[in-house]
């Protein structure tokens, strides 16, 4: 078939030029066109040339586009602009930048453990590279549509737009609460995992939820409340009214931490990013959560009353697989590492613990969901539900979470526009 099309194409051009004895002008009538060989023309012209039975108007269009010497078979076609050069990297807030060797960076006070640094993926023997931009840091307080997580100081993340009423042992959440929760959909309905929306384009979740084992995730549901109904309603707080209130968005890419080992049961590096195939639309029921705000780990010096929140659709009864249809929430106490390790025996420095109260816990089906801290009405994601070492809801045995603060550089370095 390809051979036949080539014969038709060459025959058409040869026949057209065969009856012409003049040399066409090399100058094209339109400033955005150039006289070029027909094989260099854009795809739409290529498609016209390959047509076997060309209508009269197509023939006229091609004849009027002829230029140059007839033997060269040239046409006036639109000049194809080369794609703009891609930046070498992007900073934490989405500014195009270049990779600069960290040891030579002019800001000596900056450390790679700070939040607002994007580590370049390239590795050269001489040292480590960070992304640097000469453009000023964005100071706008307007909430922009962006693939990059918002600066918490802008008030564009971690906010429940509609005030709601104020999991094992948990209670039903209001329909507007925790609008960043995301349900991961699989090609087989045998896995239950969640995540948290951190920007218009990215969901943060656990690596074991999306680690390329069967079944495969194919979409994310944002704004979900009750899985058993088509239209979500909360008797006290109303219903979803528009298409933006619940959105099912396909998955474009899954980025699993390269050091995550699915065969290990210690949960190290249990973190992954899901890149959606389009931007999410924010509404009262779909909002992003903030990443940890401070440039220091709050779990190292926690405040006096350090209560955390967990929410999801996990098992309600620890003795039976019984995932909840409706979004639930529970408040959990932070457990310091020294206390936690006595119960769980193995705890990595990039993990944290919470819970340990009887029948109050995150459980199977809550994997990937956020462990949240309410800082004066702004929620930030401190942990990712990873695993537990015994039956959930056991007194004195907390659950283990991936500590998000420890992976901020990894998150920023793997996000692109």
SVG drawing of the C-alpha trace seen along z (x, -y; Angstrom):
<svg xmlns="http://www.w3.org/2000/svg" viewBox="-30 -39 65 50">
<polyline fill="none" stroke="black" stroke-width="0.4" points="0.0,0.0 2.8,-2.4 4.5,-1.6 1.3,-2.3 0.9,-5.7 4.4,-6.7 3.8,-5.8 0.6,-7.8 2.4,-10.8 5.3,-10.8 3.1,-10.3 0.9,-13.2 3.8,-15.6 5.5,-14.3 2.3,-14.7 1.7,-18.2 5.2,-19.4 5.4,-17.5 3.1,-19.9 4.9,-22.9 8.0,-24.2 8.5,-27.3 10.4,-27.7 8.3,-28.9 9.3,-31.7 11.2,-30.6 9.6,-33.4 6.3,-32.4 3.4,-34.9 2.9,-34.6 5.5,-35.7 5.0,-32.7 5.7,-30.3 8.9,-28.9 9.7,-27.2 10.7,-23.7 10.8,-20.1 7.4,-18.5 8.7,-16.0 9.6,-18.9 6.1,-20.3 3.8,-19.9 1.8,-16.8 -1.5,-18.2 0.1,-18.9 1.7,-15.4 -1.8,-14.0 -3.2,-15.9 -0.4,-14.7 -1.0,-11.1 -4.8,-11.2 -5.5,-8.7 -8.5,-10.5 -7.9,-14.1 -10.9,-16.5 -10.6,-19.4 -10.1,-22.0 -7.2,-19.9 -5.6,-19.8 -6.0,-23.6 -4.5,-24.1 -1.5,-22.0 -0.9,-23.6 -1.1,-27.1 1.5,-26.1 4.2,-25.0 7.4,-26.9 11.0,-26.6 12.3,-24.4 9.9,-21.7 12.5,-18.9 12.9,-19.7 9.2,-19.2 8.9,-22.1 5.9,-23.6 5.2,-26.7 4.5,-25.5 4.3,-27.1 7.7,-27.4 7.7,-25.0 9.1,-26.8 11.5,-24.7 10.1,-23.9 11.4,-26.3 14.3,-25.0 13.3,-23.2 14.8,-24.5 17.3,-22.3 15.2,-22.1 12.4,-23.8 12.6,-25.3 10.2,-24.4 7.7,-27.0 7.9,-26.3 10.5,-28.9 12.7,-27.6 16.3,-27.2 19.7,-25.7 21.5,-23.0 24.2,-24.6 26.8,-22.7 25.6,-22.9 29.1,-23.4 29.6,-26.5 26.2,-28.0 26.5,-31.6 24.0,-31.2 26.1,-29.4 23.4,-29.5 21.1,-27.2 21.2,-23.5 19.8,-20.7 17.6,-19.6 15.5,-22.8 12.1,-22.7 12.5,-25.1 15.2,-23.4 14.8,-21.2 17.6,-18.7 18.7,-18.2 18.5,-14.6 21.8,-14.8 24.7,-13.3 28.3,-14.2 31.3,-12.9 32.3,-16.4 29.3,-17.0 25.6,-17.5 23.5,-19.9 20.5,-22.0 18.1,-24.0 18.8,-27.7 16.8,-30.5 17.6,-34.2 13.9,-35.0 12.5,-36.4 10.4,-34.2 6.7,-34.5 5.2,-36.8 1.6,-36.9 -1.1,-36.0 -3.4,-35.0 -4.1,-31.2 -2.7,-30.3 -3.4,-27.1 -0.1,-25.3 1.4,-21.8 3.6,-23.0 2.4,-23.0 1.4,-26.3 3.4,-28.3 1.4,-27.8 1.7,-31.5 -0.4,-32.4 -3.5,-30.8 -4.1,-28.6 -3.8,-25.2 -4.9,-23.3 -8.1,-25.3 -11.6,-23.8 -13.6,-26.2 -16.9,-25.4 -16.9,-24.9 -17.9,-21.4 -19.3,-20.1 -17.2,-20.5 -11.2,-4.5 -11.4,-2.5 -13.4,-4.1 -13.7,-7.2 -16.8,-9.2 -18.2,-10.3 -16.6,-13.4 -18.6,-16.2 -18.9,-16.3 -16.7,-19.4 -14.0,-18.2 -10.5,-17.2 -11.3,-18.2 -7.8,-17.0 -8.5,-13.4 -8.2,-11.3 -9.5,-7.8 -7.2,-5.7 -9.1,-3.6 -7.7,-0.3 -8.4,1.9 -9.6,4.6 -11.7,3.6 -9.6,5.5 -7.3,2.7 -8.3,-0.2 -5.9,-3.1 -6.1,-6.9 -3.8,-9.9 -3.8,-13.6 -4.0,-16.3 -1.0,-18.7 -1.5,-20.8 -3.7,-21.0 -1.7,-18.2 -0.2,-15.9 -1.4,-13.5 0.9,-12.3 0.4,-8.7 2.2,-5.6 4.5,-3.7 3.0,-0.3 -0.3,-1.6 1.1,-2.2 4.2,0.0 3.5,1.5 2.1,4.7 -1.3,5.9 -3.9,4.5 -2.9,1.3 -4.2,-2.2 -5.8,-4.0 -7.6,-7.1 -8.1,-9.2 -11.4,-10.4 -11.3,-13.9 -14.2,-15.2 -15.4,-11.7 -17.6,-11.4 -19.9,-8.3 -18.6,-5.6 -22.0,-3.9 -23.9,-6.8 -23.7,-8.6 -24.5,-12.0 -22.9,-12.6 -25.0,-14.2 -24.5,-15.0 -27.7,-15.4 -26.2,-18.3 -24.1,-20.0 -25.8,-19.6 -24.9,-17.8 -22.5,-18.0 -24.1,-20.3 -21.7,-20.7 -19.3,-18.6 -16.3,-20.2 -17.5,-18.9 -16.4,-15.3 -13.9,-14.7 -12.5,-11.4 -9.1,-12.2 -6.9,-9.7 -3.3,-9.0 -0.5,-10.2 2.5,-9.1 3.4,-7.4 6.7,-8.3 7.7,-5.8 10.7,-6.5 13.6,-4.6 14.7,-3.2 11.3,-1.7 11.5,2.1 8.0,3.7 9.4,7.0 10.5,5.5 8.0,5.1 9.8,2.2 8.0,-0.5 11.2,-2.4 10.7,-5.1 7.0,-4.3 6.2,-7.4 5.0,-8.1 3.6,-10.9 0.7,-10.5 0.7,-13.0 -2.8,-13.5 -3.5,-13.6 -5.1,-17.1 -5.3,-19.9 -7.9,-19.4 -10.5,-22.1 -10.7,-23.4 -14.0,-23.8 -15.5,-23.8 -15.0,-20.0 -11.7,-19.8 -8.7,-21.6 -5.0,-20.8 -3.4,-20.2 -0.2,-22.1 3.1,-20.3 4.9,-20.9 5.3,-24.6 8.4,-25.0 12.0,-24.7 12.4,-22.4 10.8,-19.1 8.0,-19.8 8.1,-16.2 11.5,-16.9 10.1,-19.6 6.3,-19.0 4.0,-21.5 2.4,-20.6 -0.9,-19.5 0.1,-17.7 -3.0,-16.0 -3.1,-14.7 -6.0,-13.8 -6.5,-10.8 -9.3,-10.4 -10.3,-7.9 -12.5,-4.9 -10.6,-2.1 -11.8,0.8 -14.3,0.0 -13.9,3.2 -10.3,4.5 -11.6,8.1 -13.3,8.2 -12.5,6.6 -15.2,4.0 -14.2,0.8 -16.3,-2.2 -18.4,-3.6 -18.4,-7.1 -15.4,-9.2 -14.5,-8.9 -12.1,-10.9 -10.3,-10.3 -8.0,-12.3 -4.8,-10.5 -2.0,-11.4 1.5,-11.8 3.9,-9.2 7.5,-10.1 10.1,-7.8 11.6,-6.5 8.2,-5.4 7.1,-4.1 10.1,-1.9 9.4,0.0 6.1,1.2 7.0,1.6 10.6,2.8 11.7,1.3 11.3,-2.4 13.4,-4.2 14.4,-7.8 12.3,-8.9 9.1,-7.5 6.8,-8.7 4.2,-7.2 0.7,-8.1 -2.2,-6.4 -1.9,-3.4 -5.3,-3.9 -7.8,-1.0 -10.0,-0.8 -8.9,-4.2 -6.5,-3.9 -6.0,-4.1 -6.5,-0.6 -6.5,1.5 -7.8,-0.6 -6.5,-3.8 -3.0,-3.3 -1.7,-6.4 -4.0,-8.7 -2.6,-11.8 -1.8,-12.2 -2.7,-15.8 -1.9,-18.6 -4.3,-21.5 -2.1,-24.6 -4.6,-27.3 -7.1,-26.3 -4.6,-25.4 -4.0,-21.7 -0.6,-20.4 0.4,-16.8 2.9,-15.5 2.7,-11.8 1.5,-9.2 -0.3,-6.1 2.2,-3.3 1.7,-0.2 1.2,1.3 2.8,4.2 -0.2,5.9 -4.0,5.7 -5.0,2.1 -6.7,0.4 -4.5,2.3 -3.9,0.4 -0.2,-0.7 0.8,0.1 0.8,-3.0 0.7,-2.9 3.7,-3.9 3.6,-6.8 6.1,-8.0 7.4,-11.4 6.6,-13.9 9.1,-16.5 12.0,-14.1 11.0,-13.8 10.3,-17.5 13.4,-17.7 12.3,-14.5 8.8,-15.8 10.0,-19.2 12.6,-17.5 10.0,-15.2 7.4,-17.8 7.2,-19.4 4.8,-21.8"/>
</svg>
